[in-house]
Amino acid sequence: MIPNFSLWPFFPIQSWIFILMRVAPILFLMPLFGSKNIPNRLKAAMTLVLSFILLPVVRVEPSSFPSEIFGFLFFLFSEFMIGFLLGLFIRLIFAGIQLAGEFIGFQMGFGIANVIDPQSGTDTTLIAQFHYLLGLLIFLSIDGHHWFLRALIRSFDLLSPGEFSPQKGLFPFFLEVCGKMFLTAIKIVAPIMVILILVQMAMGLIARTVPQVNVLLSSFPLTISLGLIFLGLSMDLLWPYLRNLFEESGKGLVFTLLPLMKR
């Protein structure tokens, strides 16, 4: 049996635990907040504070709590999965942006000049890190994080504790999101990749027609210069595209992903 513990009459500890289990994976997976530069103690403190803030807003009926320990643990796991899937959706969107930078950096010859990504702690190219930070700035400038916090609050209206019941379309939805991750990367890098491929083709023709030219040494500064030039020219197109991408992702989070978690 699970007793209905309370620290005081107006603070039901069980409701707070359910809110905490849903909030924690989102904060630990959300860009910027999920960075390894932020200490885990600070992340845990933010999770506790946000859970306290949501406690008077979120209505959790005490009658919905199971009385058995195994049912209680299952409820905690279901709450964790809801937050995990919401956070995973966010990470896939930013993975597409970072993948675009990986494509460009590899084509420009930056594949051997990797740096440590402070957000994830993994090796990444300079251009990929630039795209990720640029996407993060755009995400914060258009208040994209508000969409995901709104989706978190909306999830408590649609999915009460223990109501997590994934539909058949949930797995195909994430497969589609993974496919769109590559499509997003291709859309971002398409103008630059076309130029760099044409440059490589031109250098190949020069190597065949004028063997005296050292194509290997000439191609590195040329591809890097043209890549940086067209990367700067594509910034005007990147801003509206990423803005629409984040807005559509926020709407898909609220109106598509959440309904797929409940029958």
Backbone torsions as a table, in degrees:
resi	resn	phi	psi	omega
1	MET	NA	140.4	178.1
2	ILE	-108.3	108.8	179.4
3	PRO	-71.0	157.5	-179.8
4	ASN	-87.4	82.5	-176.8
5	PHE	-71.5	149.6	174.9
6	SER	-147.0	137.6	174.3
7	LEU	-75.6	-36.1	170.3
8	TRP	-153.4	170.5	-170.0
9	PRO	-59.3	-26.1	-175.0
10	PHE	-102.0	11.9	-179.5
11	PHE	-133.5	87.3	177.1
12	PRO	-73.3	119.6	-174.8
13	ILE	-68.0	-32.0	-179.3
14	GLN	-67.3	-41.5	177.7
15	SER	-62.0	-39.8	-179.8
16	TRP	-66.3	-37.5	179.1
17	ILE	-65.4	-40.9	179.1
18	PHE	-64.9	-42.7	178.0
19	ILE	-64.0	-41.2	-179.6
20	LEU	-61.8	-41.7	-178.7
21	MET	-67.1	-26.6	177.9
22	ARG	-85.6	-31.9	-177.1
23	VAL	-77.9	-38.5	-172.1
24	ALA	-56.9	-51.4	-177.6
25	PRO	-65.4	-29.6	178.9
26	ILE	-67.0	-46.2	-179.9
27	LEU	-66.4	-34.9	-178.8
28	PHE	-77.2	-18.3	179.6
29	LEU	-104.7	-19.0	-177.4
30	MET	-67.5	138.6	176.7
31	PRO	-56.3	150.8	-176.7
32	LEU	74.8	-57.4	179.0
33	PHE	-70.1	-30.9	-179.4
34	GLY	-86.7	8.0	-179.1
35	SER	-65.8	146.1	177.2
36	LYS	-72.9	-14.0	175.6
37	ASN	-70.1	-23.5	178.0
38	ILE	-85.9	124.2	-178.7
39	PRO	-61.3	148.1	179.8
40	ASN	-61.8	-31.2	178.6
41	ARG	-65.1	-38.5	177.9
42	LEU	-68.0	-39.9	176.7
43	LYS	-61.7	-43.2	179.1
44	ALA	-64.0	-38.4	178.7
45	ALA	-65.4	-41.6	178.1
46	MET	-64.3	-37.5	178.3
47	THR	-63.7	-43.5	179.4
48	LEU	-64.5	-42.7	-178.8
49	VAL	-65.2	-46.0	179.9
50	LEU	-63.6	-36.0	177.2
51	SER	-65.3	-39.7	176.7
52	PHE	-64.3	-38.6	-179.6
53	ILE	-65.7	-40.0	-177.9
54	LEU	-78.1	-13.7	-175.0
55	LEU	-59.6	-47.1	178.3
56	PRO	-75.8	-14.7	-177.9
57	VAL	-86.9	-41.4	-176.2
58	VAL	-84.5	129.1	178.4
59	ARG	-99.1	116.1	177.8
60	VAL	-120.4	118.5	-178.8
61	GLU	-74.6	127.6	178.4
62	PRO	-60.9	-26.4	-179.3
63	SER	-68.9	-16.9	-179.3
64	SER	-80.6	-11.7	-179.5
65	PHE	-75.0	135.9	177.4
66	PRO	-72.8	155.1	-179.5
67	SER	-95.7	-11.9	-179.7
68	GLU	-102.5	152.0	-175.1
69	ILE	-65.9	-39.6	-179.1
70	PHE	-68.2	-38.3	175.6
71	GLY	-65.2	-37.5	177.8
72	PHE	-64.4	-43.3	178.4
73	LEU	-65.4	-35.7	177.2
74	PHE	-65.8	-39.1	176.5
75	PHE	-62.6	-41.7	177.9
76	LEU	-62.9	-40.9	179.1
77	PHE	-65.2	-40.2	179.3
78	SER	-65.0	-38.7	177.4
79	GLU	-65.4	-40.3	178.3
80	PHE	-63.4	-39.7	-178.9
81	MET	-66.5	-35.8	177.8
82	ILE	-62.3	-49.0	178.5
83	GLY	-64.6	-37.0	-179.8
84	PHE	-64.9	-42.8	-179.6
85	LEU	-67.5	-37.5	176.0
86	LEU	-64.6	-43.5	177.9
87	GLY	-68.0	-36.4	178.2
88	LEU	-63.7	-38.1	178.3
89	PHE	-60.6	-40.6	178.8
90	ILE	-65.0	-44.1	-177.7
91	ARG	-64.8	-33.8	178.6
92	LEU	-66.4	-35.6	178.2
93	ILE	-63.7	-46.4	179.8
94	PHE	-72.6	-26.2	175.8
95	ALA	-64.0	-35.5	176.9
96	GLY	-64.7	-39.4	178.6
97	ILE	-67.0	-42.7	179.7
98	GLN	-69.0	-33.5	177.7
99	LEU	-64.2	-34.5	176.6
100	ALA	-61.2	-42.3	177.5
101	GLY	-66.0	-33.4	176.8
102	GLU	-64.1	-41.8	178.6
103	PHE	-61.3	-47.3	-178.0
104	ILE	-65.6	-45.3	-178.4
105	GLY	-61.9	-39.2	178.1
106	PHE	-65.8	-41.7	-178.9
107	GLN	-69.9	-30.3	179.5
108	MET	-81.6	-9.3	179.9
109	GLY	96.9	14.2	178.9
110	PHE	-91.4	10.8	-177.2
111	GLY	-63.9	-28.2	-179.3
112	ILE	-93.7	-4.0	-179.9
113	ALA	-108.3	66.4	-178.6
114	ASN	-85.9	153.1	175.1
115	VAL	-127.6	165.5	178.5
116	ILE	-83.5	121.9	176.6
117	ASP	-73.8	116.1	-178.6
118	PRO	-68.1	-18.7	-179.8
119	GLN	-75.8	-43.1	-175.8
120	SER	-112.0	-15.6	-179.4
121	GLY	78.5	15.7	-179.7
122	THR	-111.5	165.1	177.5
123	ASP	-74.4	137.4	178.4
124	THR	-151.9	159.7	179.8
125	THR	-79.1	163.8	-178.9
126	LEU	-63.0	-41.2	-178.1
127	ILE	-68.4	-37.1	177.3
128	ALA	-64.1	-40.7	177.3
129	GLN	-65.9	-37.6	177.4
130	PHE	-63.6	-44.4	179.2
131	HIS	-64.5	-39.7	-179.2
132	TYR	-64.6	-46.2	-179.7
133	LEU	-67.5	-36.5	177.0
134	LEU	-64.9	-44.5	176.5
135	GLY	-62.4	-36.2	179.0
136	LEU	-66.9	-40.5	178.1
137	LEU	-64.6	-42.6	177.8
138	ILE	-65.0	-40.4	178.9
139	PHE	-58.6	-43.5	-179.2
140	LEU	-77.0	-33.1	-177.3
141	SER	-68.4	-30.9	178.5
142	ILE	-95.9	13.9	-179.8
143	ASP	58.4	41.1	179.0
144	GLY	-65.3	-29.8	178.7
145	HIS	-66.0	-23.3	176.9
146	HIS	-67.1	-33.3	178.0
147	TRP	-60.6	-42.2	-175.2
148	PHE	-77.5	-32.7	172.9
149	LEU	-68.5	-35.2	176.3
150	ARG	-66.4	-38.3	177.0
151	ALA	-65.8	-34.6	177.4
152	LEU	-63.2	-46.0	179.4
153	ILE	-67.8	-39.2	178.3
154	ARG	-62.8	-31.7	-179.0
155	SER	-63.6	-30.4	178.7
156	PHE	-72.6	-26.2	176.2
157	ASP	-75.7	-38.6	-177.7
158	LEU	-84.6	-35.0	-174.5
159	LEU	-123.3	100.2	174.1
160	SER	-72.5	163.3	179.5
161	PRO	-55.6	130.2	179.1
162	GLY	87.0	-1.3	-178.9
163	GLU	-93.8	7.4	178.7
164	PHE	-66.9	112.6	-179.6
165	SER	-142.9	90.4	-174.4
166	PRO	-61.8	136.2	177.3
167	GLN	-86.0	172.5	-179.7
168	LYS	-65.3	-26.3	-177.1
169	GLY	-82.5	-2.2	-177.7
170	LEU	-69.4	-46.3	179.3
171	PHE	-65.3	-46.4	175.0
172	PRO	-60.7	-30.7	178.3
173	PHE	-63.5	-43.5	179.5
174	PHE	-72.2	-30.6	173.0
175	LEU	-63.9	-39.3	177.8
176	GLU	-66.3	-39.0	178.1
177	VAL	-64.6	-39.8	176.7
178	CYS	-63.9	-38.9	176.0
179	GLY	-64.9	-40.2	178.4
180	LYS	-68.2	-24.5	176.5
181	MET	-60.2	-45.6	177.5
182	PHE	-70.2	-36.6	178.7
183	LEU	-64.8	-39.8	176.8
184	THR	-61.5	-43.3	179.2
185	ALA	-62.7	-41.6	-179.5
186	ILE	-65.9	-40.2	179.6
187	LYS	-63.6	-37.3	-178.0
188	ILE	-72.1	-40.0	-173.1
189	VAL	-93.9	-6.4	-172.9
190	ALA	-54.0	-50.3	-178.5
191	PRO	-61.3	-41.3	-177.0
192	ILE	-73.0	-39.2	-179.2
193	MET	-64.5	-37.8	178.8
194	VAL	-62.2	-44.3	179.9
195	ILE	-64.0	-45.1	-177.4
196	LEU	-67.4	-35.7	177.6
197	ILE	-67.2	-40.3	177.0
198	LEU	-63.7	-38.0	177.5
199	VAL	-63.6	-43.0	179.3
200	GLN	-64.8	-38.1	176.6
201	MET	-65.2	-40.5	178.9
202	ALA	-65.2	-40.1	178.5
203	MET	-66.5	-33.4	176.2
204	GLY	-65.8	-40.5	177.0
205	LEU	-65.2	-38.9	178.6
206	ILE	-64.6	-40.1	179.8
207	ALA	-63.9	-32.8	179.5
208	ARG	-78.5	-36.4	-175.8
209	THR	-88.7	-34.0	-179.9
210	VAL	-125.0	83.9	-176.5
211	PRO	-64.7	-19.5	-178.5
212	GLN	-69.1	-21.1	-178.8
213	VAL	-78.1	130.0	177.3
214	ASN	-81.0	90.9	-175.0
215	VAL	-66.3	-33.8	-176.5
216	LEU	-62.4	-45.1	-179.7
217	LEU	-75.6	-29.1	-178.1
218	SER	-79.7	-27.2	-174.1
219	SER	-74.2	-31.1	-177.1
220	PHE	-62.6	-55.4	178.9
221	PRO	-65.2	-31.1	-179.1
222	LEU	-69.2	-47.8	-179.3
223	THR	-67.0	-37.3	179.1
224	ILE	-67.1	-43.4	-178.8
225	SER	-64.3	-50.2	-179.6
226	LEU	-65.2	-37.0	178.2
227	GLY	-62.4	-44.0	179.0
228	LEU	-68.1	-37.6	179.7
229	ILE	-63.6	-49.4	-178.2
230	PHE	-74.8	-23.2	172.2
231	LEU	-65.5	-41.4	176.0
232	GLY	-67.0	-37.6	179.1
233	LEU	-69.2	-26.1	-178.6
234	SER	-83.2	-3.3	-178.9
235	MET	-63.8	-35.5	179.0
236	ASP	-63.6	-30.6	178.5
237	LEU	-86.1	-26.9	-176.5
238	LEU	-71.5	-37.2	-177.9
239	TRP	-59.6	-55.2	-180.0
240	PRO	-65.4	-31.1	-179.5
241	TYR	-67.4	-46.4	179.9
242	LEU	-67.5	-33.9	177.6
243	ARG	-63.4	-46.2	177.3
244	ASN	-65.7	-35.4	179.5
245	LEU	-63.3	-44.7	-179.0
246	PHE	-69.3	-37.5	179.0
247	GLU	-66.6	-43.9	177.8
248	GLU	-65.8	-36.3	178.4
249	SER	-66.1	-40.4	177.8
250	GLY	-63.5	-40.7	177.7
251	LYS	-68.1	-39.9	177.7
252	GLY	-64.7	-31.6	177.9
253	LEU	-64.7	-41.7	-175.9
254	VAL	-81.8	-45.3	-170.0
255	PHE	-97.2	-12.5	-178.2
256	THR	-116.9	-52.1	-174.8
257	LEU	-70.2	-46.7	-177.3
258	LEU	-61.5	-44.5	177.2
259	PRO	-62.9	-22.5	179.0
260	LEU	-76.2	-8.1	179.4
261	MET	-95.8	0.8	-177.1
262	LYS	-137.3	137.2	178.4
263	ARG	-80.8	NA	NA
